[in-house]
Each structure stands twice: as C-alpha cells, then as structure tokens.
Amino acid sequence: MNLRQWAADLRLGAKFAFTGGREGWTRVLLTAVGVGLGVALLLLTTAIPSALNVRHDRGEARSDYTYSQKVKPKADDTLVIADVDTTYGNKDIRGRLVEPEGPRAPIAPGLAKYPTPGDMVVSPALKKLLDSGDGRLLRERLPYRVTGTIAESGLIGSQELAYYAGATGLAPHINGWQTARISEYGTPNPVPAKSDPVLILLVLVVFVVLLMPVAVFITAAVRFGGEQRDRRLAALRLVGSDSRMTRRIAAGEALAGSLLGLVFGTVFFLLGRQLAGSLEVLDVSVFPSYLNPAPALAVLVAVAVPAAAVLVTLLALRGVVIEPLGVVRTARPARRRLWWRLLLPVIGLAMLYPMIGKGRTEGDFNQYLVAGGVIALLVGVTALLPWIVEAVVARLGNGSVSWQLAVRRLQLSSGTAARMVNGIAVAVAGAIALQMLFAGVEGDYTKASRNDVNRAQIEVQLSRGVDADEAVAKFRSVRGVRKVVALAGGNLSDASVKSAGGQNRNSPVTIGDCAALREVAALPSCRDGDAFVVAAADYDTDTPVLAKPGKKLYLDTDQGMDAGREARWTVPQGIRKVAPGTDPSGMEHDGFLLTRGAVPAAAGQPVAQAYVSLDDAVPDVREYVRNAAAAVDPFANVMVWTRNEESKKFASIRTGLLVGATCVLALIGASLLVSQLEQLRERRKLLSALVAFGTRRRTLSLSVLWQTAVPVALGLLLASAVGLTLGTVLLKMTATTVSVDWSSVLTMTGIGAGIVLVVTLLSLPPLLRLMRPEGLRTE
C-alpha cells in the first residue's frame, strides 16, 4: 500500500468527520475536547522546567548576599541593603531596607529608582493585600508610604509579597549575614549543588506518575463514539471499500478529532497560562511569561498525539468485523488473553531490579531504566484492567433490575467500561507508590526540632544595640503573650582581642535577668548583680582556669566584631557553681552566667534572643508579636517554632507533586465526565426505549451508577496492588525499610472513588433529559 493511498483514505476519513452531520460533529467535538484537555496539561507540564528555571534565574539576579565576612569599602557605586523578611499569616514577605551611598549604586531588578527614606515600592500582590481589610495588622508593621510597584523582572511569581523601603543609618548594622554593602546584584561564584540520588528518583517518579494518566486519557478520548462510528463505516463496506480501507478511513476520523484537539489544547493551554498568573497553589505562583514549553517538547506533543490517535484506532478495530450489513461487535467476543498483559509488569520490575540499593552510599540511578520501569508497571494497569473487568462481570449473577441492566451492559462492553477508569486507576497506583516512597524517605529529610515548643513558641533574635529589657517589656505588653525571657551571649577571655599575646583562654557567657538565667541553669538563689559559673563539662578546660576569684578578664559582647566594645571584668569573690541546663531552643549553656547588674556598662548592649510563650486562644497573637518586634527593632528576626524541620529540596519536590496532582485530578474529573456524557449520548435511544416501555427513571439512574461503580472498584483494587508493589520496589531502591502507610493508601483510593462519585452525580441531569420518549425520534 503506497503512501498516496494512505493519505487519500485518511483525508476521506477526516472529511467524513466534519461532514457527517450532527452525529459526526458531536463525536469530533467530544474527541477534540478530551484530547484538548490532555494536550493542555501536557503543554503545561513541558513548560514547568522553563518556569522553574526562570524563577531560579530571577531569584539569582536579585540576590544581595555577599557570603563574605569582609566588608566592602564605601564608594559612589555601593549600596547598603538589609534583609528584613517577615511573615504574615502563612505568607512569607521578602523585605529589604536600602540606602544608596552614591549615584552609581546598583539598581535592584524591577526598580527604576530606590524609594526615599520612609517610602517603599511593593509588589502588586503586596499592594493588594495592604489595601484590603486583611492587611490591617501588616500595615502597622510596615509604616512606609507606598510610592510604586516592583516590575515583573524583580519578582519570582505573580503572587509574591515583596517590598523595598528606603532607610538611613544602615552601615553600622553591617554584619555579613543580614546587612551588607554591595556594588552589584547576583550570587558571586555560585557553587553547584551536589545531586542527591533519592531526590532525583523522587523527581523522576513524580513526572512519570503525573503524565501517565494524561497519556491514558488521550488514548481513550480518540475512541469516543466508537460504536456509532463503526456502524457508519458499515455503509462504506456496502459501497465497495475493503476492510483495510475502512480502518484507514476510521483512523482519518480519529486523526481529524486529534488535530482539532491540538487546536483546542493550545487554546486551553493559553487560557490556563493566563489564568496561572492570578493563581497561587501551595505558595507557588508564576507569571504567564514563565510558562513557555520547550520547542522540542511542544513539537513532540504535536506529532505524538495525532500519531497515537491513528495507531490506537487501528489497534482497536482489529477486534471488530465491519461488514456491509452491520458490525459484528455485539456477539460474544473472544476472551482476552492474560499472558501478554502480565509481561508488562514483569518487564517493569526487571528494569527496576538492577537499581535496588542504589540510593545510598553515593549511588546513582539510571534515569532511563527507572522511567521505563515505572511506565511499564503503570501501563500494565491499563492492560490488566480490561481482562479483570471482563473476568469478574462474566461471573456476576442475579440482583435487582438496575443491577441486571448494569451487569448486562458491562458484559457487552467491558472494554469501554475499563477505558473509562484506566486513568483514575493509573493515577491512584502512582499516587500510592509515591506516598510510600515519600513516607519511607521522609525521615532522611525531616528531623524533630530541638526547640521546646512547650516552653516557647517564638524566638526573636534582636540586633546589636537593642535594649533587651525594653524589648522584653514591649513583648510582655502584647495581648496573648504569657511569658518572655531574653538571653544574651558573649565571650570572656584572659587576653584582649586587640592584643597579640596572652594565653587567650576563652569561655562563653550568658547574660540575662534572674528569671531568664533560671531557664538555663538550676540557680539556688539570684538577685541582680550576681554571677555564676556552670560546672565545667569534660571538654571545657578553659572555664575552671578563668573562674578563679579576682582574675581580670575581657568581656566581649560583640563576639569579636568590634574590639573597641571590650570591657574589663573581674571574677567576683564567692562566685557560685551551678548545674548546667538547656534554654528553650535546646542549646546547653556552659561557662559563665551573668545577671545584667554584673555586666560592666562599657560592654554596651549585648545581642540578645527573646523567647516568647503564647496563648494560642488569642486570634492573630503571632502577628501582634511580629508587629511588636518590628517596633522595637526593624532588624529583628522572628522565628515561629515548629516541632519538625524539613529539607527545603524535599519540601519543594513534595509541593511540586501536590501542585501537579491537583492539575491531574482536575483533568481526570473532567475526562471522566466527558466519557460518561459520551456513553450516555450513545445509549440515548436505548434509554428512551426502556422509559417508553415503563422502566422507572430511578432504576435506570441506579444502573448507570452500578455501571460506573463496578469497574471503578476493580480498578482501585488493581491500582492498590500495583501501587503497593511499585512502592515496595522504590523503597528497596532507596535502601529504605519497607513499610506501608495504610492511611495514605485508603486516602488515595478514597479520593479516586470520590472523583467518580462526583462525576456520576454531575451526569445525572443529562441522564434524566435523555430518558424521554422523544429520544426515539430519528432522521
């Protein structure tokens, strides 16, 4: 058969699709909508790497950290910038105080000029929040006048909350980690991150699991309206076409629908791309310009979808005999063979087996084997499900009228029923495996926090020069604050930092009032002016030498950053030894403990941390504390404690999974609804005939529910088995103890069942409209 004949037959099929009357148009539109939804999600997925790269590049372009303790000298091209990030509710806000030191100071991306002191420029999302009623407490924290907005080039997402505020007197606060003097933006000499094989595995499996249901649905969408199409093709046999030509014409119809689906998919993608600019999912937002699919991947989608439509149609028609007088489909079909369906999972396991144990001891994964093995296992779900549905429904027996109607329909078209739930089964199987993998390796990337959240819930790190007593008084006046203690640190040495000689023995110092010192040690009695020494640990050999009464020491409360602030201190007579303890952050304090009255005035204000205990019954109590911290110290770092600390990379992968899963679940719901409506449309004459003969609408509605519930139940059982198997293999690949999180398994299956239930409920109104005697009319 030459290519010219193939092209002519495909073109004839496409013509029939668009000129076949209302039936042809309806089928083409259903196919196009189904394919379009899948194509849109594929395009969005292929655009994700580009979006992540743009977000990363823009974040790097505006980076203002020097990663150096060396302070740059002041010049006409320098800028002093301070990191004053904060949090409002559960939203992080990027804040910067800026003080240009010359006319050639570098301009931050997204700004035309810097705001003057007392003014600020904000991101559009932050401006919207400040103007709303929800931003009342935030306006108290940011007492600046808004004079402009940050352009897109200076933001990593459309919903990012960020601002730049003008300030003066920032230079004395330069400390190398929060406030710095810079002459350009950007990360200097970035060091490439070391790859983690387990995280790479997670990313690979996430992408495969998210894309597989989309591919399954696209292959199902091109077969919409198959029964009516085959009956139309019988007429072609009557006028002289042979069976091969008829199949090629049918492939042409599917090709037409898929090409129109590409157009629909492009439109859906552009609409979704525009909508993405106004959405934020799990604290992740993008600008529409970020979502640009890689050209090679977009071309691959454009070629693969029509090719898959033709191939699937030709394969589907191999089991259908189209004769001039009808279609031999309603006869009892040959039983499906099981052996080749079992080959796919076996091949998948064989591809994954060499990777077992490669996730530890600097191992690595062959990405092609991993992706291929996961794909083979998940495709095995789509191959096994039709056989299982056919085998089970063939043995279903008596029941109510609605049950018998549903069972008979399933026995006649078990393949169609299985195709409807293939996507949900693949999604659930992949989700169960991923949940097992995440739960198994979570302990490597999540650890229990040392912070004692029973003693305090917020830690406030104050900057140099801030009076700790004033800060404590301010925090204690906040509604909902139960208790506040402040602890400062320093160092005692027998030699000055300015001197070159001396033994230079050192011992840490903790400074606070009596209530604060009781948080870190067991004090027998205490009054202002007292000093204590902690019983020395085995590794602390300097403190016993320095703690001799009458010994002259140097007290440095700036940790050596300003040698001029050193003060002489004499160890008092009768200094008492106390047992060591830990502060609310879990840190053990050794060395010396000094009340504020024991600190020489020449030492200045030491850098302190305030630990705040809250009454969670008071609404917005954390926001009140943050506002109080900003009032006493604009450079204060407020940290809300949690019981667990999680790796940022691990958390970002989990966030990506949740965002992608949300999109895939939405697609699955939409695809199931389209499939259900297509099935009802094909059976409208049968439904109308049953109603005309007196069948109750309630009985028919229940039969439709049973027709969906039985394949879904079988699909979820198969998905659970495959998901548990794949999850076990993935855990063995990461050398992690195999355990099953049954709550996650039940949650995933419950979500799958819930989607089907919602789709069934949404399909009831069209079903009731179809169950009318008028549906028997024909042209």
C-alpha positions in Angstrom: 0.0 0.0 0.0 1.6 3.3 -1.1 1.6 6.5 1.0 -0.7 8.2 -1.5 -3.5 5.7 -0.9 -2.9 6.1 2.9 -3.1 9.9 2.6 -6.3 9.7 0.5 -8.0 7.4 2.9 -7.0 9.5 5.9 -8.2 12.6 4.2 -11.5 10.9 3.3 -12.0 9.9 7.0 -11.3 13.5 8.1 -13.9 14.7 5.6 -16.5 12.3 6.9 -15.8 13.5 10.4 -16.6 17.1 9.6 -19.4 16.5 7.1 -21.1 13.6 8.8 -24.0 15.6 10.2 -24.7 16.2 13.8 -23.5 12.8 14.9 -20.1 13.3 13.2 -19.7 16.8 14.6 -20.7 15.7 18.1 -18.2 12.9 18.1 -15.4 15.1 16.7 -16.1 17.8 19.3 -16.1 15.2 22.2 -12.8 13.8 21.0 -11.3 17.3 20.5 -12.3 18.4 24.0 -11.0 15.2 25.5 -7.7 15.4 23.6 -7.5 19.1 24.1 -7.6 18.8 27.9 -4.8 16.2 27.8 -2.8 18.3 25.4 -3.2 21.4 27.5 -1.9 19.6 30.6 1.0 18.1 28.6 2.0 21.6 27.4 1.7 22.9 30.9 3.9 20.1 32.1 6.5 20.6 29.5 6.5 24.3 30.5 7.3 23.5 34.1 11.1 23.2 33.7 11.2 26.5 31.9 9.1 28.1 34.7 11.4 26.7 37.4 14.5 27.9 35.5 13.1 31.5 35.1 12.1 31.6 38.8 15.6 30.4 39.8 17.3 32.9 37.4 15.3 35.8 38.7 16.0 34.8 42.2 19.7 34.7 41.5 19.6 38.0 39.6 18.3 39.9 42.6 20.5 38.1 45.2 22.1 40.6 47.6 24.1 38.3 49.9 27.9 38.6 49.8 28.7 35.3 51.6 31.7 37.1 53.0 32.8 38.5 56.3 34.9 41.1 54.6 33.1 44.5 54.4 33.4 46.3 51.1 34.5 50.0 51.5 32.1 52.8 50.9 32.1 54.2 47.4 29.8 56.0 44.9 28.8 52.7 43.4 27.9 50.9 46.7 24.6 50.2 48.4 23.8 49.1 51.9 21.0 46.6 52.0 19.3 44.8 54.9 17.3 41.6 54.8 14.1 42.3 56.8 12.0 39.4 55.6 8.8 38.8 57.6 5.8 36.5 57.6 2.1 37.5 57.7 -0.3 34.6 58.5 1.2 31.8 56.5 2.6 34.0 53.7 6.3 34.9 53.5 7.2 38.5 52.7 10.5 39.4 51.2 11.6 42.8 52.6 14.7 44.9 52.0 15.8 48.2 53.5 18.1 50.1 51.1 20.4 53.0 51.4 22.3 54.1 48.2 25.8 55.5 49.1 26.4 57.1 45.7 24.8 58.0 42.3 26.1 54.8 40.8 24.7 52.4 43.3 23.3 49.2 41.7 19.6 49.2 41.0 17.6 46.2 42.0 15.9 44.3 39.2 12.3 45.5 38.8 13.0 49.0 40.1 13.6 52.3 38.2 15.0 54.0 41.3 15.1 53.5 45.0 12.5 54.9 47.3 13.5 57.7 49.6 13.6 57.1 53.4 10.1 56.5 54.7 8.8 55.3 51.3 8.6 51.9 49.8 7.9 50.2 46.5 5.9 47.0 46.7 4.9 44.0 44.6 1.4 44.2 43.1 0.3 41.3 45.3 1.5 43.1 48.5 -0.1 46.3 47.4 -3.4 44.5 47.0 -3.0 42.9 50.5 -2.2 46.2 52.1 -5.2 47.9 50.5 -7.5 45.1 51.7 -9.1 44.6 55.1 -7.0 41.5 55.6 -3.8 43.7 55.7 -4.7 45.7 58.8 -2.0 44.3 61.0 0.5 44.2 58.3 0.1 47.9 57.7 1.1 48.5 61.3 4.3 46.5 60.7 5.3 48.4 57.5 5.0 52.1 58.4 6.1 53.3 55.0 4.3 55.2 52.2 3.8 53.2 49.0 5.2 55.1 46.1 5.4 52.5 43.4 5.3 48.9 42.4 8.1 46.3 41.6 8.1 45.3 37.9 7.8 41.6 36.8 11.6 41.3 36.3 12.2 41.8 40.0 9.7 39.1 41.2 9.8 35.3 41.0 6.0 35.0 41.0 2.9 37.0 40.3 1.6 36.5 43.9 4.9 37.1 45.6 4.8 39.5 48.5 7.9 41.8 48.4 9.0 45.4 49.1 12.0 47.7 49.1 11.9 50.5 51.7 14.2 53.5 51.9 16.3 53.9 55.1 19.2 55.7 56.6 22.0 54.7 59.0 22.2 51.1 57.8 26.1 51.0 57.7 26.6 50.4 61.5 24.4 47.3 61.2 26.6 45.6 58.6 27.2 42.1 60.0 27.9 39.8 57.0 24.6 37.8 57.1 21.7 40.3 57.4 23.0 43.7 56.3 25.7 44.1 53.7 27.4 46.6 51.4 27.2 45.6 47.8 28.2 47.0 44.4 26.2 44.6 42.3 23.3 42.1 42.5 23.7 38.4 41.8 25.2 35.4 43.5 29.0 35.6 43.4 30.7 32.3 42.3 27.7 30.1 42.8 28.6 26.5 43.8 26.6 23.8 42.0 24.6 21.8 44.4 25.6 18.2 44.9 22.9 15.9 43.5 21.1 13.5 45.8 20.1 10.3 44.0 17.0 9.8 46.2 15.7 13.3 45.3 16.4 12.6 41.6 14.4 9.4 41.9 11.6 11.4 43.5 11.5 13.9 40.7 11.6 11.2 38.0 8.8 9.2 39.5 6.7 12.3 40.2 6.9 13.3 36.5 6.1 9.8 35.2 3.2 9.4 37.6 1.7 12.7 36.7 2.0 12.3 33.0 0.8 8.7 32.7 -2.9 9.4 33.5 -2.8 12.2 30.9 -1.5 9.8 28.2 -4.0 7.2 29.1 -6.9 9.6 28.9 -5.7 10.9 25.5 -5.7 7.4 24.1 -9.2 6.9 25.5 -10.5 10.2 24.1 -9.7 9.3 20.5 -12.1 6.3 20.8 -15.1 8.3 21.9 -18.2 7.3 19.9 -16.6 4.1 18.6 -19.8 2.1 18.3 -21.7 4.7 16.2 -18.6 5.3 14.1 -18.4 1.6 13.3 -22.0 1.5 12.2 -21.3 4.3 9.8 -18.3 2.5 8.5 -20.5 -0.5 7.6 -22.1 1.8 5.0 -18.7 2.3 3.4 -18.3 -1.5 3.0 -21.7 -1.6 1.3 -20.5 0.8 -1.4 -17.3 -1.1 -2.1 -14.5 -0.3 0.3 -12.5 -3.2 1.8 -11.8 -3.8 5.5 -8.3 -2.2 5.4 -9.6 0.9 3.6 -12.4 1.2 6.1 -10.0 1.1 9.0 -7.8 3.8 7.5 -10.9 5.9 7.0 -11.7 5.4 10.7 -8.2 6.4 11.5 -8.7 9.5 9.4 -11.7 10.4 11.6 -9.7 10.0 14.7 -6.9 12.0 13.2 -9.3 14.8 12.5 -10.5 14.8 16.0 -7.0 14.7 17.4 -5.8 17.6 15.2 -8.8 19.7 16.3 -7.9 18.6 19.8 -4.4 20.1 19.3 -6.1 23.4 18.5 -8.4 23.1 21.5 -5.4 22.1 23.6 -3.4 25.1 22.5 -6.4 27.4 23.3 -6.9 25.7 26.7 -3.2 26.0 27.4 -3.2 29.7 26.6 -6.2 30.3 28.8 -4.6 28.2 31.6 -1.3 30.0 31.1 -3.1 33.4 31.5 -5.1 32.1 34.5 -1.9 30.8 36.1 -0.8 34.4 36.5 -3.6 35.1 39.0 -3.4 31.8 41.0 -1.2 30.6 43.8 -1.2 26.9 44.6 0.6 25.8 47.8 2.5 29.2 47.9 3.8 28.7 44.3 2.9 31.3 41.7 4.3 32.2 38.2 3.9 34.8 35.6 2.3 33.8 32.3 5.5 34.6 30.5 7.2 31.8 32.5 5.1 29.1 31.0 6.8 28.6 27.7 7.1 24.9 26.6 10.4 23.8 25.3 10.1 23.9 21.5 11.3 20.3 21.1 8.8 19.0 23.7 6.0 21.0 22.1 6.8 19.5 18.7 6.9 16.1 20.2 3.4 16.6 21.7 2.1 17.9 18.3 3.5 14.8 16.5 2.8 12.1 19.1 -0.8 12.9 19.8 -2.1 12.5 16.1 0.2 9.5 15.6 -1.2 7.9 18.8 -4.8 8.6 17.6 -4.2 6.8 14.3 -2.4 3.9 16.0 -5.0 3.4 18.8 -7.8 3.4 16.2 -6.2 0.8 14.0 -5.4 -1.4 17.0 -9.0 -1.0 18.4 -10.6 -2.0 15.0 -8.6 -5.3 14.8 -11.2 -6.9 17.1 -14.2 -5.5 15.1 -15.6 -7.1 12.0 -17.2 -4.4 9.9 -19.4 -6.0 7.2 -21.6 -4.3 4.6 -24.8 -5.2 6.5 -23.6 -4.3 10.0 -20.9 -4.5 12.7 -20.1 -7.8 14.4 -19.5 -6.3 17.8 -22.5 -7.3 19.9 -21.7 -11.0 19.5 -19.7 -12.6 22.3 -16.1 -11.5 21.8 -13.2 -13.8 22.2 -11.8 -14.0 25.7 -8.9 -11.7 26.3 -5.5 -13.3 26.7 -3.7 -12.8 30.0 -0.2 -13.8 29.3 1.0 -10.8 27.4 -0.8 -8.5 29.8 1.4 -9.9 32.6 4.5 -9.3 30.6 4.3 -5.5 31.1 4.6 -5.5 34.9 7.2 -8.2 34.7 9.3 -6.1 32.3 8.9 -3.1 34.5 10.1 -5.0 37.6 13.0 -6.4 35.6 14.1 -2.9 34.6 13.9 -1.6 38.2 15.6 -4.6 39.8 19.2 -3.5 38.9 18.5 -0.2 40.6 17.8 -1.7 44.1 20.0 -0.3 46.8 21.5 2.5 44.5 20.0 5.3 46.7 22.7 5.2 49.3 26.5 5.3 49.6 26.9 7.8 46.8 25.0 5.6 44.4 23.2 6.7 41.3 20.2 5.7 39.2 19.9 5.0 35.5 17.2 7.5 34.8 16.1 5.7 31.6 15.7 2.4 33.4 13.8 4.0 36.3 11.4 5.9 34.0 11.0 2.9 31.7 10.3 0.5 34.6 7.7 2.8 36.2 6.0 3.4 32.9 5.8 -0.4 32.2 4.3 -1.1 35.6 1.7 1.7 35.2 0.9 0.7 31.6 0.4 -2.8 33.0 -2.6 -1.4 34.9 -4.3 -0.3 31.7 -3.5 -3.8 30.1 -4.7 -5.8 33.1 -7.8 -3.9 34.0 -9.9 -4.9 30.9 -9.1 -8.5 31.5 -10.1 -8.3 35.2 -13.3 -6.4 34.4 -14.3 -9.0 31.8 -13.5 -11.9 34.0 -15.4 -10.5 37.0 -18.5 -9.3 35.3 -18.9 -12.6 33.4 -19.5 -14.2 36.8 -21.9 -11.6 38.2 -25.3 -13.0 38.8 -28.8 -12.1 39.8 -29.9 -9.0 41.6 -32.3 -6.1 41.2 -33.4 -4.8 37.8 -30.9 -2.0 37.9 -28.1 -4.4 38.8 -29.0 -6.8 36.0 -29.2 -3.9 33.4 -25.7 -2.7 34.6 -24.2 -6.2 34.6 -25.5 -7.0 31.1 -24.2 -3.7 29.7 -20.8 -4.4 31.3 -20.7 -7.9 29.9 -21.4 -6.5 26.4 -18.8 -3.6 26.6 -16.4 -4.4 29.4 -13.5 -2.8 27.4 -15.3 0.5 27.2 -16.0 0.4 31.0 -12.4 -0.3 31.7 -11.1 2.5 29.5 -13.2 5.0 31.4 -11.5 4.2 34.7 -8.0 3.4 33.3 -6.8 7.0 34.0 -8.0 7.0 37.6 -6.5 3.6 38.2 -3.1 4.7 36.9 -3.2 7.9 38.9 -4.1 6.1 42.1 -1.5 3.4 41.6 1.2 6.0 41.1 0.0 8.1 44.0 0.1 5.2 46.4 3.7 4.3 45.3 4.8 7.9 45.7 3.1 8.2 49.1 5.0 5.1 50.2 8.3 6.5 48.8 7.8 9.9 50.5 6.8 8.3 53.8 9.8 6.0 53.6 12.5 8.6 53.0 10.9 11.4 55.0 13.0 10.6 58.0 16.1 11.4 56.0 14.9 14.9 55.1 12.7 15.7 58.2 14.0 15.7 61.7 12.5 16.6 65.1 13.3 20.2 66.1 15.4 20.7 69.2 13.2 23.7 70.1 11.0 23.0 73.1 7.6 24.3 71.9 6.1 23.7 75.3 8.4 26.4 76.8 8.2 28.9 74.0 6.7 29.2 70.5 8.6 32.2 69.1 12.2 33.2 69.1 13.1 36.8 68.4 16.7 37.5 67.5 17.5 41.1 68.3 20.2 43.1 66.6 23.2 44.9 68.1 22.4 47.9 70.3 18.8 47.0 71.1 18.0 47.2 74.8 16.8 43.7 75.8 14.9 44.9 78.8 12.9 47.4 76.7 12.2 44.6 74.1 11.0 42.2 76.9 8.7 44.9 78.3 7.3 45.5 74.9 6.6 41.8 74.2 5.0 41.4 77.7 2.6 44.2 76.9 1.3 42.3 73.8 -2.1 40.7 74.2 -1.8 36.9 74.2 1.8 36.7 75.4 2.2 34.6 78.6 5.9 34.8 79.3 9.0 36.4 77.8 12.7 35.7 78.7 15.7 37.2 77.0 19.2 35.7 76.9 22.3 37.4 75.5 25.6 35.9 74.7 29.2 36.9 74.8 32.7 35.7 75.5 35.2 36.1 78.4 38.9 35.9 77.7 42.1 36.4 79.6 43.6 38.3 76.6 42.2 41.2 74.7 41.2 40.8 71.1 43.4 43.9 70.4 46.5 42.3 72.0 48.6 39.9 70.1 50.0 37.9 73.1 48.5 36.1 76.0 47.3 32.6 76.6 43.9 33.6 75.1 41.7 31.2 77.1 38.0 31.6 76.3 34.7 30.8 78.0 31.2 31.6 76.8 29.0 34.0 78.7 25.2 34.0 79.0 23.6 37.3 80.2 20.0 37.8 81.4 17.9 38.6 84.4 17.3 36.1 87.1 14.2 34.7 85.5 16.0 34.2 82.2 19.0 32.5 83.8 16.8 30.1 85.6 15.7 28.9 82.2 19.2 27.6 81.5 20.5 26.5 84.9 19.4 25.5 88.4 20.1 28.6 90.5 19.9 28.3 94.3 19.1 32.0 94.7 19.5 35.0 92.5 19.4 38.8 92.5 20.6 41.4 90.1 24.3 41.7 90.2 25.0 38.0 90.8 27.4 35.9 88.7 27.6 32.1 88.4 29.8 29.6 86.7 28.4 26.4 85.2 30.0 23.2 86.4 32.6 22.5 83.7 32.0 19.7 81.2 34.9 17.4 80.4 35.6 19.2 77.1 35.6 22.6 78.8 39.1 23.1 80.2 39.3 26.9 80.0 36.4 27.8 82.3 37.9 26.4 85.5 41.1 28.4 84.9 39.2 31.6 84.2 36.7 31.2 87.1 39.3 32.0 89.8 38.1 34.8 92.0 39.8 38.1 91.4 41.0 37.2 87.9 40.9 40.0 85.4 39.1 39.1 82.2 38.0 40.8 79.0 34.2 40.7 78.2 33.3 40.9 74.6 29.5 41.0 73.8 30.0 41.6 70.1 31.7 38.2 69.5 34.9 40.0 68.3 33.2 42.1 65.6 34.0 45.3 67.4 37.1 45.0 69.6 36.5 48.6 70.8 33.5 47.4 72.8 35.5 45.1 75.0 35.2 45.7 78.8 37.3 44.6 81.7 35.6 42.3 84.2 36.8 40.8 87.4 35.7 37.4 88.6 33.9 38.2 91.9 34.7 36.6 95.2 32.4 33.7 96.1 31.2 33.1 92.6 28.8 30.0 92.8 28.8 26.9 90.7 25.5 25.8 89.3 24.3 22.7 87.3 24.0 23.2 83.5 20.7 23.2 81.7 19.3 24.0 78.2 17.4 27.0 77.0 14.1 26.7 75.1 15.9 26.3 71.9 17.6 23.1 73.2 21.1 24.6 73.5 23.1 23.8 76.6 24.8 26.8 78.3 28.1 26.4 79.9 30.8 28.9 81.0 29.6 32.0 83.0 26.1 33.2 83.8 25.8 36.9 84.5 22.9 39.0 85.6 22.5 42.3 83.9 23.8 44.1 87.0 27.0 42.2 86.8 27.8 43.4 83.3 30.1 46.4 83.1 28.5 49.4 81.5 31.3 49.6 79.0 30.2 46.4 77.4 27.2 48.1 75.8 24.0 46.3 74.8 24.8 42.6 74.1 23.0 40.8 71.2 20.0 39.0 72.7 17.4 36.4 71.9 13.9 36.7 73.3 11.9 33.5 73.8 8.1 34.2 73.8 5.4 31.9 75.1 1.9 32.4 73.6 -1.7 31.9 74.4 -2.9 30.3 71.2 -6.5 31.1 72.1 -5.9 34.8 71.2 -6.5 35.4 67.5 -3.6 36.7 65.5 -1.3 36.6 68.5 1.8 35.8 66.3 1.1 38.9 64.2 1.0 41.0 67.3 4.4 39.7 68.4 5.8 40.3 64.9 4.5 43.9 65.0 6.0 44.4 68.4 9.3 43.1 67.2 9.3 45.4 64.2 8.5 48.3 66.5 11.5 47.7 68.9 13.9 46.5 66.3 13.4 46.8 62.5 16.2 44.2 62.0 14.7 41.7 64.4 14.5 38.1 63.1 11.2 36.5 64.2 11.2 32.7 64.0 8.0 30.7 64.8 8.9 27.3 66.1 7.6 24.0 64.8 8.1 20.5 66.1 9.8 19.3 62.9 12.3 20.7 60.5 12.2 19.7 56.8 14.7 19.8 54.0 13.8 22.6 51.6 14.6 20.5 48.5 12.4 17.6 49.8 9.6 20.1 50.7 9.8 21.7 47.2 9.5 18.3 45.5 6.5 17.5 47.7 5.0 20.8 46.8 5.5 20.2 43.1 3.8 16.8 43.5 0.8 18.3 45.2 0.5 21.1 42.6 0.8 18.6 39.7 -1.6 16.1 41.4 -4.2 18.9 41.7 -4.0 19.5 38.0 -4.1 15.8 37.1 -7.0 15.2 39.4 -8.9 18.1 37.8 -8.2 16.6 34.4 -9.3 13.1 35.4 -12.5 14.5 36.8 -13.2 16.4 33.6 -12.2 13.5 31.4 -14.5 11.1 33.3 -17.3 13.5 32.9 -16.8 13.8 29.2 -16.5 10.0 28.9 -19.7 9.5 30.9 -21.6 12.0 28.8 -20.4 10.3 25.6 -21.5 6.9 26.8 -24.9 8.3 27.7 -25.2 10.0 24.3 -24.6 6.7 22.5 -27.2 5.0 24.6 -29.9 7.6 24.4 -32.2 5.6 22.1 -31.9 2.6 24.3 -32.7 4.6 27.4 -35.6 6.3 25.7 -37.0 2.8 24.7 -36.7 1.5 28.2 -38.6 4.5 29.6 -41.2 4.2 26.9 -41.7 0.5 28.0 -42.3 1.7 31.6 -38.9 1.3 33.2 -38.6 3.7 36.1 -36.0 6.6 35.9 -34.7 5.6 39.3 -33.9 2.1 38.1 -32.0 3.5 35.1 -30.2 6.0 37.2 -29.1 3.2 39.6 -28.0 1.1 36.6 -25.7 3.9 35.4 -24.3 4.2 38.9 -23.6 0.4 39.0 -22.0 0.5 35.6 -19.5 3.1 36.9 -19.1 1.6 40.4 -18.1 -1.9 39.4 -15.2 -1.0 37.1 -14.1 1.7 39.5 -14.0 -0.8 42.4 -12.0 -3.3 40.4 -9.7 -0.5 39.1 -9.0 0.8 42.6 -8.2 -2.8 43.8 -5.8 -3.3 41.0 -4.3 0.2 41.5 -3.7 -0.6 45.2 -2.0 -3.9 44.3 0.3 -2.3 41.7 0.9 0.8 43.8 2.0 -1.2 46.8 4.3 -3.3 44.5 5.8 -0.3 42.9 6.2 1.5 46.3 7.9 -1.5 47.7 10.4 -1.6 44.8 11.1 2.1 45.0 11.8 1.8 48.8 14.2 -1.0 48.2 15.9 1.1 45.5 16.5 3.8 48.2 17.7 1.1 50.7 14.9 2.1 53.0 12.9 -0.2 55.3 9.7 -1.2 53.6 6.6 -0.1 55.4 3.0 0.6 54.2 1.2 3.8 55.3 -2.3 2.3 55.1 -3.9 5.7 55.9 -2.3 7.1 52.7 -3.4 4.1 50.7 -7.0 4.5 51.9 -6.8 8.2 51.3 -5.7 7.8 47.7 -8.3 5.2 46.9 -10.9 7.4 48.7 -10.0 10.4 46.5 -10.3 8.2 43.4 -13.7 6.9 44.5 -14.8 10.4 45.4 -14.0 11.8 42.0 -16.1 9.1 40.3 -19.0 9.8 42.7 -18.9 13.5 41.9 -18.7 12.8 38.1 -21.7 10.4 38.4 -23.8 12.9 40.3 -22.9 15.6 37.6 -24.0 13.2 34.9 -27.5 12.6 36.4 -29.1 15.8 35.0 -28.1 15.0 31.4 -29.2 11.4 32.0 -32.7 12.5 33.1 -33.0 14.6 30.0 -32.1 11.7 27.8 -34.6 9.4 29.4 -37.6 10.8 27.4 -39.7 9.1 24.7 -38.8 11.9 22.3 -35.3 10.3 22.1 -36.7 7.6 19.9 -37.1 10.1 17.0 -34.7 9.5 14.2 -33.9 11.3 10.9 
